[in-house]
Amino acid sequence: MGLSWISQAGPIAFLVLGVLGLFSVVSWTIILFKYFALKKAHNTSAEFTDSFWKIKHLDQVYEESRRFEKSPLAQVFRQGYRELVNSSKDKSHDELAFQHILRKASQSEMAELESMVPFLATVGSTSPFIGLFGTVVGIMNSFQEIGLRGSASLATVAPGIAEALVATAAGLVAAIPAVIAYNYFSNRIRSMAACIDTFSNDFIHVVRKGR
């Protein structure tokens, strides 16, 4: 039979396969983008942390931080340092305000790290059901053909069954990579969140000591 079932597939089957195909393409685009983005964020943050502890003066750390645009830690530091500079100019340094700025910067960086990742969870949870819908439609088409032809021969039911199986497979093909990637990225993001929290606390401690 080959792929002759395609010519007999209905609009619903094409719609299901089109949606799942779009989900898969978008998912893989996000997977590749986030993989390299999180890898860059991790590596540059490790390098920035080394610089933060090696360099004695915060103003020098600030200048050095320009090299680490992709580092969430560096961006949190830059926001906090600017608050310190502004407060020192008007002699109104407030540790609570400083901590608030660090929290806001941390939340902003976390939002950037988490962007697009929830879509992978959506794809992982909905694709199997979309595929199942296509499966049901394919089986219904097979029963309709049996009713019209009064025969349950292989030639009668094969196109509908093939349509059903392809829909099932397409749903799994879209869902499995998305679920794996979502879990992987979630773990990486939680790890980075812990690093940001640790760095923020260290930064506060350094400021208290008057480095």
ABEGO torsion letter per residue (X at the ends): XEAAAAAABBAAAAAAAAAAAAAAAAAAAAAAAAAAAAAAAAAAAAAAAAAAAABABAAAAAAAAAABAABAAAAAAAAAAAAAAAAAAAGABBAAAAAAAAAAAAAAAAAAAABGAAAAAAAAAAAAAAAAAAAAAAAAAAAAAAAAAGBABAAAAAAAAAAAAAAAAAAAAAAAAAAAAAAAAAAAAAAAAAAAAAAAAAAAAAAAAGX
